[in-house]
Amino acid sequence: MFATIIGFVVFFIVALIGWAIAELKGKTCNYTNNEQEDAVEQAAAEQLHKNGFTEMTIRDVVKNISTKGFSAI
């Protein structure tokens, strides 16, 4: 019984340490795009808009998807 409690406490402590490492890693390792990446992203966005791409609103999505199912006939 005593070994089970110790095992649970050790597991809990290891889990807290892993969680803390994961949280700190996300806060310390930041990624920023360089100028080349920004230029490529901007060119891709311009190409999409030039070809007629428009971002859909939620109303457009509901109109285009099947929300009532399919007819079997």
C-alpha positions as a printed Julia matrix, in Angstrom:
73×3 Matrix{Float64}:
   0.0    0.0     0.0
   2.78   2.4     0.95
   4.67   1.61   -2.27
   1.58   2.44   -4.32
   1.29   5.87   -2.73
   5.0    6.56   -3.29
   4.67   5.43   -6.92
   1.7    7.72   -7.47
   3.53  10.69   -5.91
   6.62  10.04   -8.05
   4.45   9.75  -11.17
   2.68  13.01  -10.28
   5.99  14.83   -9.74
   7.42  13.57  -13.05
   4.23  14.62  -14.83
   4.43  18.12  -13.31
   8.08  18.46  -14.33
   7.26  17.36  -17.9
   4.34  19.79  -18.06
   6.54  22.65  -16.79
   9.24  21.89  -19.4
   6.65  21.85  -22.18
   5.16  25.16  -21.05
   8.54  26.86  -20.73
   9.72  25.55  -24.1
   6.74  27.16  -25.81
   7.49  30.5   -24.18
  11.24  30.54  -24.79
  11.49  29.14  -28.33
   9.89  31.74  -30.58
   9.86  31.53  -34.36
   9.64  34.53  -36.64
   9.48  34.57  -40.42
  12.37  36.12  -42.32
  11.93  38.46  -45.29
  12.03  35.66  -47.86
   9.27  33.73  -46.12
   7.15  36.87  -45.82
   7.66  37.61  -49.52
   6.68  34.08  -50.56
   3.59  34.19  -48.34
   2.55  37.56  -49.74
   3.05  36.36  -53.33
   0.96  33.25  -52.66
  -1.83  35.35  -51.16
  -1.8   37.72  -54.15
  -1.92  34.76  -56.55
  -4.9   33.26  -54.72
  -6.83  36.53  -54.77
  -5.95  37.1   -58.43
  -7.45  33.69  -59.26
 -10.72  34.59  -57.55
 -10.23  33.14  -54.08
 -12.38  34.7   -51.39
 -12.48  33.63  -47.79
 -15.83  32.14  -46.87
 -17.95  33.33  -43.97
 -19.76  30.88  -41.74
 -22.98  31.52  -43.67
 -21.25  30.58  -46.94
 -19.93  27.39  -45.36
 -23.37  26.37  -44.1
 -24.85  27.0   -47.56
 -22.19  24.89  -49.29
 -22.07  21.87  -47.0
 -24.75  19.27  -46.6
 -26.36  19.96  -43.26
 -29.57  18.03  -43.99
 -28.04  14.79  -45.21
 -28.49  13.09  -48.57
 -31.59  11.83  -50.29
 -31.63   8.07  -50.82
 -33.7    8.36  -53.98
